[in-house]
Amino acid sequence: MFKMNALSWVALVLVIIGALNWGLVGLFNFDLVAAIFGSMSGISRIIYTLVGLSAIYMLITAASATTTSGQHKN
């Protein structure tokens, strides 16, 4: 089983926030991040950037876990 460190937990939370935000945008045309922090304000851009970087980190982590899970320890 994959053990998550603090960075993985933070990345997971940010990816979930981003996914929920995109769900709101798609379903209701409502951008929660922009509503809270302002449309494309500095803090909004930082949040969007962190969500994107977290997604990249999660993809790399998932790919790494997938390739190493197929290997058996003797």
matplotlib code that plots the C-alpha trace (Angstrom):
import matplotlib.pyplot as plt

x = [0.0, 1.2, 2.0, 1.4, 3.8, 2.8, 3.5, 1.3, -1.6, -1.3, -1.2, -4.2, -6.2, -5.3, -6.3, -9.6, -10.2, -9.4, -11.6, -14.5, -14.0, -14.0, -17.2, -18.8, -17.6, -19.0, -22.3, -23.2, -20.7, -19.5, -15.8, -15.5, -11.8, -12.6, -15.7, -13.6, -10.3, -11.3, -11.2, -7.5, -6.2, -2.7, -3.9, -6.3, -3.4, -1.3, -4.0, -4.6, -0.8, -0.6, -3.5, -1.8, 1.6, -0.2, -1.8, 1.6, 3.0, 0.1, 0.6, 4.3, 3.6, 0.9, 3.1, 5.9, 3.7, 2.3, 5.7, 7.2, 4.1, 4.7, 8.1, 8.3, 10.8, 12.7]
y = [0.0, 3.5, 5.7, 9.4, 12.0, 15.6, 16.9, 14.2, 15.1, 18.8, 18.0, 15.7, 18.4, 21.0, 18.7, 18.0, 21.7, 22.3, 19.5, 20.7, 24.2, 23.0, 21.0, 24.2, 26.0, 23.3, 22.8, 26.3, 28.7, 29.6, 30.0, 29.6, 30.7, 33.8, 34.5, 34.3, 35.9, 38.0, 37.2, 36.6, 38.5, 37.7, 35.2, 33.5, 33.0, 31.6, 29.1, 28.1, 27.6, 25.5, 23.3, 22.8, 22.0, 19.6, 17.8, 17.3, 16.1, 13.6, 12.3, 11.7, 10.1, 7.9, 6.9, 6.1, 4.0, 2.1, 1.2, 0.2, -1.8, -4.3, -5.2, -7.8, -7.7, -11.0]
z = [0.0, -0.8, 2.2, 1.7, 3.0, 3.9, 0.4, -1.2, 1.2, 0.4, -3.4, -3.0, -1.2, -3.8, -6.7, -5.0, -4.5, -8.2, -9.4, -7.3, -8.6, -12.2, -11.4, -10.3, -13.4, -15.6, -13.9, -12.7, -14.5, -11.0, -10.2, -6.4, -6.3, -8.3, -6.1, -2.9, -4.0, -7.0, -10.7, -11.7, -8.6, -7.5, -4.9, -7.4, -9.8, -7.0, -6.1, -9.8, -10.2, -7.0, -8.2, -11.5, -10.0, -7.5, -10.5, -12.1, -8.9, -8.4, -12.0, -11.4, -8.1, -9.6, -12.5, -10.1, -7.9, -10.8, -12.2, -8.9, -7.7, -10.5, -9.1, -6.4, -3.5, -2.9]

ax = plt.figure().add_subplot(projection="3d")
ax.plot(x, y, z, "-o")
ax.set_aspect("equal")
plt.show()
